[in-house]
Amino acid sequence: MSSTVARRTAAWTSAALACALFAGCMHMSESECRSADWYQLGYRDGDTYGLRPQVDQYAYLCQAYNAPTSEPTYMAGWVDGHREFERRMMGSECCGSGH
């Protein structure tokens, strides 16, 4: 791979990561807001992406549709998901004992 291609790939990867991390690309439709499984959404954010909790961004997006969010349910999923992420990435437990 040429150095130009490598730099472009790195720049694209950095832009995609920044987009995901800062929710600049985050979008939820009305139906997604109304049918969201808040536990699974939190789990995904914590486990798959290793992100900080994003529930405030989801609440902001869903308020346009007057759709409720469930911060306690999201956070329960996030804690469980992030525990898995930490275990996988660091080889140790985080966030207290499991269920």
C-alpha positions in Angstrom: 0.0 0.0 0.0 1.4 3.4 -1.0 1.9 6.0 1.7 -0.7 8.2 0.1 -3.3 5.5 0.2 -2.3 4.7 3.8 -2.7 8.4 4.8 -6.1 8.6 3.1 -7.2 5.4 4.8 -6.1 6.7 8.2 -7.8 10.0 7.6 -11.1 8.3 6.6 -10.9 6.0 9.7 -10.2 8.9 12.0 -13.2 10.8 10.5 -15.5 7.9 10.9 -14.3 7.3 14.5 -14.8 11.0 15.3 -18.3 10.9 13.8 -19.2 7.9 15.9 -17.6 9.2 19.1 -19.1 12.7 19.0 -22.5 11.7 17.6 -22.1 14.2 14.8 -23.6 11.5 12.5 -26.1 10.1 15.0 -29.6 10.0 13.7 -32.8 8.3 15.0 -36.1 8.4 13.2 -39.4 8.7 15.0 -40.1 5.0 14.7 -36.6 4.2 16.0 -37.1 6.5 19.0 -40.5 5.0 19.8 -39.5 1.3 19.3 -35.9 1.5 20.8 -34.8 -1.2 23.2 -33.0 1.1 25.5 -31.1 -1.7 27.3 -29.8 -3.2 24.0 -28.9 0.3 22.7 -26.9 1.0 25.9 -25.3 -2.5 25.8 -24.3 -2.0 22.1 -22.7 1.4 22.9 -20.8 0.0 25.9 -19.7 -3.3 24.4 -19.4 -2.9 20.6 -18.1 0.6 20.5 -16.6 1.1 24.0 -18.2 4.5 24.0 -19.1 6.7 26.9 -22.9 6.7 27.6 -24.7 8.4 24.7 -28.2 8.5 26.4 -28.2 12.4 26.4 -27.7 12.5 22.7 -30.5 9.9 22.1 -32.8 11.9 24.4 -32.1 15.1 22.5 -32.8 13.4 19.1 -36.0 11.7 20.4 -37.4 14.9 22.0 -38.1 16.2 18.5 -40.7 13.4 18.3 -41.9 13.8 21.9 -40.7 10.2 22.3 -39.7 8.9 25.7 -36.2 7.6 26.5 -35.3 5.4 29.5 -32.0 6.5 31.0 -32.1 3.9 33.8 -32.7 1.1 31.3 -30.0 2.4 28.9 -27.5 2.8 31.7 -28.1 -0.8 32.9 -27.4 -2.0 29.4 -24.4 0.3 29.1 -22.8 -0.9 32.3 -23.2 -4.6 31.3 -21.9 -3.9 27.8 -19.0 -1.8 29.0 -18.1 -4.6 31.5 -17.9 -7.0 28.5 -15.8 -4.5 26.5 -13.4 -4.0 29.3 -13.1 -7.8 29.9 -12.4 -8.3 26.2 -10.0 -5.4 25.8 -8.2 -5.5 29.1 -8.7 -9.0 30.2 -10.2 -7.9 33.5 -13.6 -7.0 34.9 -14.7 -3.4 35.4 -17.7 -1.8 36.9 -18.2 -4.2 39.8 -19.5 -7.7 39.9 -21.8 -9.2 37.3 -25.3 -10.4 37.8 
